[in-house]
Amino acid sequence: MAVEVIKRIFCRARKLPAPPARDPAFASLEDARMYWSVQRARLQTAIRSVFQAITLPLEKLLLWAWEHLLPGSRWIEKAGLPRRAVEQRLGTDLLIHVDPRQLIRGKGWQGVPAQCRPSSSAFIWDGDWDLRRGDLRHGSRYRLISDLASHRKNLRESEQYKVLKLRLDDGVPFASHQQGILLDSEERILNYLQVYLSFLDDMAVRGFDSARGKDWLGVAVSREGRLLKINRGLHRLAMAQWLGLPSVPVRVMAVHHEWWQQVVGNAKGHEAWQRLARALSHCKAETRPGELDPIAWPDDFEWPASS
């Protein structure tokens, strides 16, 4: 016990370094006891950033070689084309505006072995990943937002509060090393939930702000040319869905190999990018279940009235 007390005093004497995913809205919940966890997260982020800075020039060189049909270009395309280089090359051509309440099918990797998943560093994905879909209307992010919005007058009655309170009572309070926050009291739990409500209320007034989050709302294009949500910006999408916003911008992070072949074919360089951009402008959100869905999702769902 004495060792733990000394450790806490020592940690509180330190200034908590900026967490990798720090958000000023959660600043009051940051805790010096998260010092070493945050340091580890900062180190991991720094290593990843250095690695990306080293590999990006190579990725851009590989994409340039593919565009100019240099030796090895077929292998470069077969490997999926380097995603980050494609994003820099195409820029806003990868952006599509969609009705958030139509973007209800997401690509979930739960239960899929790592070796069976396409590489996140590739732009072209092969395999049956697009046939296994989740229903975002029944996902954890939308349940969280709808739960808080429905209990805004008494957050203690929300399911999320009860979950976090149970963790607190069990002696394992929620902590985030990416944000440096620690929910070790009921007051902190309520403040944490109130922040999410403030995000929702801000979106209701100001609309969707792409710059608000650290990532774009990422999507992938299926073999049928339909948009599936991937694991980026799910909280903000859930807020837009709850509010009934007419449109949100999403960024294409990957496309299925079969669809790529249909729209690009053997084209390379500028012609390939033109074909891709034209095809992307016609892509719509996927609303149907997939052939390999892990479970059958309920059909009885109603959106709340638009704000």
ZIKA-V462042 format. One line per field, one symbol per residue. phi: phi as a letter, one per 20 degrees, with the letter a starting at -180 (. if undefined). psi: psi as a letter, one per 40 degrees, with the letter a starting at -180 (. if undefined). burial: # if it has 16 or more other C-alpha atoms within 10 Angstrom, else .. Layout:
phi = ???
psi = ???
burial = ???
This chain:
phi = .ffffffffffffeeffffgdfcgfdgfefcffegfffffffffffffffffffeggffffffffffdlfgnfffffffomfgffffffelffeececfgfeeddceddfneggfeefffededddodgeedcddffdefffffffffffdffbffeffffffffffffencffbcffdmdcddbfffffffffffffffffffeenedfffeecffecceffemdedfdfbmffffffffffmffacecdfdacfgffgffedmefcmgfffffffffffdfdfedefdfdgfbeefeebcfffff
psi = ddddddddddddeihhihidfhhddedeeihdeedddddddddddddddddddddddddddddddddefiheddddddeehhddddddddbeeehihihdedgehihhehehideeiiheeidhhiafdeehiihddeidddddddddddfdegeeeidddddddddddeegihihddefihgfiddddddddddddddddddddeahhdedieiihiiihidefihhhighfdddddddddefidiihihheiiiddddddddbeiibdddddddddddeehiiheiiidfhdihiieghhiiii.
burial = ..........#....#.#####......#######.###.##..#.............##.######.....#..##.#########.....####.####.#######........##.######..##.######...#########.....##.#.##..##..#....############...#######.##..#..##..##.......########.######.##############.##############..##...#...######.##..#####.##..#..............
